Amino acid sequence: MKKWNYTAVGLLFVLTLSIFAKELSLWVEPFLQMEALTIAIVLGILYNNLVGTQQNLLPGVKFALKKLLKIGIVLLGFNLNLQVLWALGPKILILVIGYVAMALILSWLVGKVLKTPPRLATLLGVGSCICGASAVVAMAPCIDADEEDSVLAVSIVSFLGAVGVLIYSAIAVGNDSITPVQYGVWSGLSLHGVAHAIAAAFAMGEQAGEIGTLVKMARVLMLMPVSIGLSHVYRKGDGESKRAGFPTYVIYFILAGIINTMGFLPAAMVQFFGQMSNWMLLMAMTAMGLSVDGKSIVKRGANAGFAGIVIFVILSLGSYLIIIAWL
């Protein structure tokens, strides 16, 4: 069988697992905000470690992991709208920028103290301060993180985001110590993924939900400058020869965001690009799971999980106190 046939067979298998992961995420959605990306990774890991990924599937798995991932990230840019930044006002904009900077510094410090690998700690920070699993997926190639680091970071931030929705929603019920505006800003600012932030924000009503959505979208936009900055930092640290290899897909991602902001494309096309991005990233995460050694994940998981919890608790409590005092 020719190589492209093996690639097609592998892609079909990855797509099948991805569809199954999507259906499972819809099934658990009423009970738990667990992203399909996380479920896809878990399914891939289980298959690879219990059954074993067959050799004839590997070309398609590698194609999904390397090619579809980058295309999906570029298409993700069409979901961005830079006008969101102007709609927030200076106070909230300062909060968003400060929060992202604080989260990245905190993840570095926590990583140092707990001896978490630097790239893994960075991915935990990025997932905590920008847009959860999607940010981890987009950032991992920028800092040359390996598959195991990406899998751990995606799993941890997705789980903590789901737990955060439950905690925040409980706080929202009958709480007179925080206004809907403050609560909406807090949810949009401090919860991991887009789904997590929006689900928690609407727990206190329409006003809180709309504000939370707006703040969360501003955090998503921070993916652009953060990806450029971290790419430069890690390549600089790895030597001059690697620094020249800036990932070009980040440039295309930024251009996609600019094109969408300027309104050149019809809404139907933007929606289509968004759906294609979701499926490509989902397939890439499935392929990532199919490439991971489960024993290594278990061995490193406790340290990374504790680091993720520390980062989340400090950021959540810190942002809450700042919002209550300032807004």
DOZA-33585 format. One record per residue: x, z, y of N, C-alpha, C in turn. Coordinates in steps of 0.001 Angstrom, whole numbers, plus 500000, padded with zeros to 6 digits. Layout:
DOZA-33585
XZYXZYXZY...
END
This chain:
DOZA-33585
500844500000498796500000500000500000500872500000501244500547499173502220501339499071503425501209500337504274502184500499505190502238501715505996500982501902506832500474500790507410499299500932508271498071501324507467498047500958506175496954501382505309497005502886505067498220503395504826498386504836504671497980505569505948498338504985507093497973505592508376496459505658508529495777504583508171494319504544508265493670505570507337494204505677506120493659506650505159493849508073505684495044508351506211495320509675506754494441509999507953494253509014508831493397509223510003491949509475509594491492508765508588490128508960508103489948510370507553490958510853506839490892512218506309490881513242507450491751513027508444491807513926509599490472513923510340489881512736510512488587512622511189487493513367510414487516513256509095486512513935508269486593515449508450487808515995508388487981517436508608487569517833510020487852516970510995487511517261512394485995517323512589485275516394511957483815516395512038483251517669511420483837518071510295483408519305509639483655520511510552484815520526511224485140521616512141484155521661513312483798520482513824482838520402514938481477520947514525481039520579513335479745521058512849479764522569512646480873523096512130480987524543511950480945525274513287481597524703514310481608525351515629480199525393516212479409524337515976478027524321516459477179525337515700477497525530514429476738526470513611476982527914514043478235528250514404478553529638514794478331529889516279478051528832517055477932528967518511476919530022518957475751530146518298474797531179518737475316532605518559476314532769517683476810534103517395478173534386518038478998533343518158480372533524518627480879532240519273481505532369520465482057531209521168483429530855520580483423530280519395484658529894518716484836528386518855485933527972519489486137526553519772486388525752518498485930524516518516486141523626517377487633523406517127488447523442518199489896523274518048490474524329517112490032525569517289490528526660516455490084526489515010488833526156514813488312525960513458489036524808512772489322523736513526490035522586512960491428522983512481492121523790513276493454524248512886493380525074511605492415525986511551492267526856510371491973526028509125491074525045509244490761524183508105492002523420507634492773522913508609493996522188508257495005523065507541495181524280508054496130525221507436495674525574506022494388525855505856493872526210504535494086525075503540493794523849503971493963522713503066495437522518502701496307522569503715497723522318503465498348523379502566497890524630502685498524525724501940497831526051500624496564525644500470495871525887499213495883524658498308495758523491498908495720522244498141497032521479498277497491521350499530498704520583499811498349519205500348498868518881501533498591517582502140499328516489501371498587515543500807499182514501499963500082513577500782501080513022500112502065512171500781501424510950501431500405510380500789499799509171501340498981509454502607498729510745502883497994511113504099498922511372505287500198511595505011501125512035506059501286511051507219501352509724506975501469508812508126500302508950509111499084509084508605497935509254509476497944510603510176498377511646509470498474512985510059499482512986511202500630512368510986501660512302512034501190511470513221500453510395512965499936509558514048498970510362514918498094511116514277497132511931515031497845512997515848498875513592515257499588514679515924500420514193517103501017513035516974501926512552518021501237511626519022500470510661518527499894509633519405498541510049519985497622510458519098496285510810519582496329512004520526497263512923520283497402514091521157497680513665522593498635512773522779499018512351524121497921511525524794497285510645524019496189509852524586495041510780524994494757511768524162493693512719524468493964513511525730495221513882525935495593514621527146495406513754528385495820512485528299495638511571529440494158511427529773493329511215528771491891511066528995491267512351529532491869513487529194491396514772529710491461514801531238492388514042531794492533513996533246491305513474533961490501512661533273489293512110533896488186513162534056488407514363533503487453515452533705487753516243534971488882515964535619489303516740536781488734516160538066488432517049538997487976516639540331488660517528541362489608516960542097490413517739543033489601518287544201488409517751544429487581518235545519487097519664545289487144520108544028486747521474543702487567522484544500488851522174544700489728523091545436489222523338546848488758522297547526488292522445548906486974523202548974486182523106547921484870523761547925484969525274547757486099525765547273486216527185546971486422528069548204487115527551549199487458528392550342488818529043550122489469529492551212490847529982551119491017531232550257490070532180550325490236533424549572490274533177548073489313532405547576489243532145546133490403531272545688490792530332546543491918529459546207493202530274546063493396531226546962494565532116546878494504532938545595493299533417545239493133534184544004493526533355542784493066532109542732493349531240541587494850530989541454495477530604542559496918530317542519497706531577542167497324532700542782498012533958542496497822534399541064496625534198540540496336534593539156497189533799538172497266532502538375498050531653537470499527532045537514500050532257538718501454532655538859501706534012538197500779534963538430500923536293537846500881536242536321499988535412535775499856535305534322501122534738533683501724533741534319502935533136533764504108534115533807504214534848534907505277535861535012505050536975534004503795537409533879503464538473532929503758538054531497503410536825531143503674536359529773505165536347529476505967535997530471507428536007530298507924537437530095507412538384530898507833539783530788507397540390529455506149540146529071505647540671527799506435540076526632506737538793526726507532538152525698508911538774525560509511539102526694510823539755526687510756541117526008509760541914526405509639543280525889509317543280524393508402542423523975507963542405522574508776541459521703509770540807522316510631539864521583509827538710520975508836538242521734508077537052521356508883535829521761509009534806520912509762533603521296509301533062522640510240532664523509509902532271524883508824531196524988508917530148524183507928529076524264506550529547523806506512530398522795505241530944522330504623531842523403505443532686524031504951533547525106504421532715526273505111531629526584504669530744527660503324530116527331503155529665526099501881529063525694500745530085525752501030531325525389500014532374525498499619532583526958500619532541527846500342532685529268499541531523529818499905530320529429499200529124529891497757529123529388497577529471528117496230529521527568495368530586528223496003531659528681495279532759529320494907532450530757495713531647531450495506531499532894494955530141533327494863529170532410494385527847532839493081527490532118493155526996530916491890526609530246491982526761528732492510527903528298492485528228526887493225527261525984492584526924524858493225526087523849493619524726524388492798524150525262493106522820525815494416522836526588494656523908527334495896524024528101497101524162527171496929524922526100498016525074525127498370523731524517497340522988524125497548521671523514498270520733524478497854520749525747498455519850526731499869520263527094500136521558527093501428522048527570502508522038526496502122522174525236503109522302524156504155521183524158503763519905524274504801518860524301505686518937525550505139519433526655505914519515527900507107520456527763506941521519526950508019522508526828508695522431525456508405521350524718509007521137523394508709522274522422507488522813522479507089523859521539506805523234520176507107523967519109506854523410517779505395523645517360505016523065516232503632523128515787503175524552515526504051525379514963503658526749514629503367527562515887504170527375516920503902528063518191502557527627518763502287526341518703501029525817519236499834526362518463499939526374517152498852526877516313498571528347516622499611529150516693499438530574516987498795530776518347499301530083519351498781530257520705497319529826520801496975528679520223495589528203520240494672529209519563495073529687518401494243530622517641494029531929518397495101532442518984495024533737519671494174533655520933494431532660521789493669532588523046492203532254522776491925531479521731490533531164521395489802532411520909490465533197520066489850534420519560489625535430520680490641535626521520490503536581522617489446536128523622489349534819523843488310534309524726486921534603524188486752534440522866485453534725522241485107536209522351486086537059522114485868538503522264485550538843523725486255538174524640486035538399526065484613538083526486484027537023525935482640536672526257481705537828525910481900538426524747481058539543524318481219540753525236482468541059525592482732542218526449482180542002527851482457540840528421482010540545529785480485540508529856479853539909528856478389539825528839477760541212528770478393542107528018477896543490527949478033544181529307479132543915530002479345544490531337478318543964532329477912542721532164476982542086533107475587542684533063475209543238531922473844543746531741473672545085532459472816545101533480472472546339534181473627546998534901474600546230535355475766546785536053475600546594537558475463547702538284475282547628539735476583547785540514477685547991539805478956548230540489479674546936540864479154545807540403479763544517540707478651543521541047478832542762542119477812541814542553477892540530541716476831539709541703476892538436540972478034537533541438478327537539542743479434536725543258480759537229542689480976538543542756482218539117542229482348538886540726481245539078540014481280538892538565481552537436538198480929536510538928481160535091538667482611534707538885483198535207539978484613534941540255485486535546539155485161536769538751485952537462537719485915536702536393484719536281535975484597535542534709485344534214534772485145533483535862485804532190536007487303532297536140487764533439536659489192533617536914489957534101535691489338534944534857490124535679533869489843535356532408488765534648532086488525534316530686489224533008530310489557532859529056490504531845528618489993530413528742489080530015527859488621528639527828487459528383528780487174527105529018486060526731529898484745527263529342484516527076528042483277527550527423483150529065527527484270529763527340484247531229527434483842531688528830484497531132529839484259531546531222482826531273531655482320530087531322480974529703531747479916530522531010480109530717529703479142531504528926479037532924529465480176533536529771480168534904530294479588534951531702479931533983532536479473533986533930477953533928534023477320533087533216475869532933533277475128534141532706475855535085532092475213536298531579474631537142532703475087536942533962474553537683535104473688536795535993473275535656535500472351534840536264472943533548536787472091532747537426472469531423537904473578531467538950473469532385539918474465532445540983475851532737540431475931533751539580477214534104538966477734532954538112476822532273537381477237531173536518477809530004537288477158529648538396477639528522539203478991528830539842479152530048540333480428530438540940481523530486539880481196531047538722482173531115537637482640529745537192481706528801537121482050527429536735483003526802537746482723526986539030483550526415540087484974526982540050485065528303539900486382528947539851487159528484538617486463528364537489487119527924536262487655526503536403486892525624537053487346524251537242488605524203538114488684525112539086489887525172539917491097525585539076490879526505538130491975526895537233492429525727536366491476524918535914491822523754535094492735522807535869492476522661537166493293521775537993494747522253538084494960523534537878496327524070537931497189523562536774496551522924535801497313522360534677498332521336535164497998520617536225498893519565536715500203520138537268500171521017538292501444521533538807502195522398537802501452523152536981502109524011535991502836523184534943502231522088534502502886521242533496504181520642534036504156520233535296505360519672535920506437520745536039506043521932536526507011523011536736507631523493535445506812523771534431507339524290533166508161523241532429507763521982532528508546520911531911509951520878532489510040521018533795511341521015534457512159522242534058511518523401534031512222524650533705512823524595532307512027524169531318512516524184529947513547523098529685513398521952530303514399520910530114515689521249530855515554521919531971516744522374532686517504523389531855516744524271531190517381525284530360518024524713529124517507523564528656518033522963527434519194522007527684519515521785528939520629520892529225520214519675530017521163519065530690520903517935531594520344516724530868520770516505529629520335515315528916518843515345528627518296516537528374516868516636528088516043516644529353516631517060530465515854517177531686515345515805532135516046514768531792515630513424532203514399512950531442514112513604530300513016513149529454511679513733529828511291513664531109509988514188531519508881513386530836507896514086530223506841513378529482505972512526530398505971511225530165505252510301531046503737510486530963503237511028529840501795511185529732501259512176530766502117513095531235501695514025532289501412513262533580502235512253533858502020511422535052500689510689534937500412510133533759499140509437533550497962510407533648498161511619533160497129512663533260496788512935534731497819513053535565497620513301536992496921512118537654497362510901537317496733509697537878495254509618537486494935510006536257493539510000535811492708510960536658493279512127536956492579513091537797492343512560539201493336511880539743493198511302541092492140510200541105492166509341540087491186508253539989489767508811539917489589509860539097488259510455538966487804511092540274488722511745540982488387512388542252487937511364543288488565510200543283488240509166544268486951508416543933486402508660542747485104508097542394485099506615542087486225506093541598486306504668541290485506504285540041485344505240539117484739504924537827483288505386537766482433504640537078481040505075536901480967506336536043479914507114536261479761508398535564479739508218534051479116507134533582479024506899532134480415506708531516481303506015532242482654505793531736483447507097531705483303507907532750483988509202532808483521510082531652482223510076531391481671510853530287482219510363528950482332509044528804482877508478527563484328508898527362485127508819528441486525509242528351486620510717527959485725511531528497485720512953528166485430513191526698484462512457526167484125512593524748485266512118523856485890511000524242487029510490523469488188511481523493488423512094524650489481513098524774489216514270523832487974514747523818487622515880522954487891515566521485487513514368521043487703514022519645489169513801519299489920513181520209491345512964519936492113514278519867491798515197520776492453516506520749492043517285519502490784517144519108490311517822517895491039517285516665491198515970516587491925515383515463493388515782515474493971515881516662495368516300516769495544517732516274494577518609516588494657520000516121494462520093514611493591519255514070493433519207512613494749518793511960495369517754512518496657517283511997497726518353512123497676519123513222498641520202513400498496521243512296497253521587511970497017522541510889497509522021509557497352520718509333497794520114508081499318520037507971500012520346509063501481520277509075502138521657509084501327522716509017501845524076509226501959524846507920503033525612507818503251526521506696502552527844507006501527528171506255500734529369506516501524530659506437502512530732505549503301531960505404504059532281506684504585531260507321505316531460508573504394531948509676503159531429509705502182531843510706501836533317510537501587533727509299501240535121509029502387536045509423503601535623509133504778536438509420504937536691510904504644535675511743504859535790513186503594536164513943502456536169513241501177536316513918500946537666514566501401538760513928501122540100514449501748540296515821503005539907515951503702540061517231503038539232518322502725537975518010502109537099519001500708537574519370499965538054518371498623538558518631498634539755519555499560540673519331499667541852520188500061541447521603500986540484521715501388539983523038500188539386523776499373538603523061498191538000523672497201539041524162497016540107523376496099541182523766496601541894525017497894542202525057498483542885526222498298542038527485498588540749527363498444539848528514496987539817528991496055539695528052494634539600528410494135540882529079494483542027528520494010543311529068494533543520530487495812543277530686496403543474532012495794542506533030495658541239532657495097540245533575493633540531533887492876540909532878491453541164533069491218542366533976491871543474533680491708544681534486492274544483535892493439543851535969494068543624537272493222542750538175492703541647537625491876540751538434490566541420538834490000542246537949488763542973538266488960543883539474490037544643539475490303545569540570490553544827541877491271543721541802491556542935543008490271542333543588489428541797542715488173541169543161487244542205543790487116543370543167486254544428543701486739544865545081488047544946545235488606545425546511488603544379547594488678543090547224488921542029548216487689541223548576486780541043547610485618540177547868484365540991548212
END
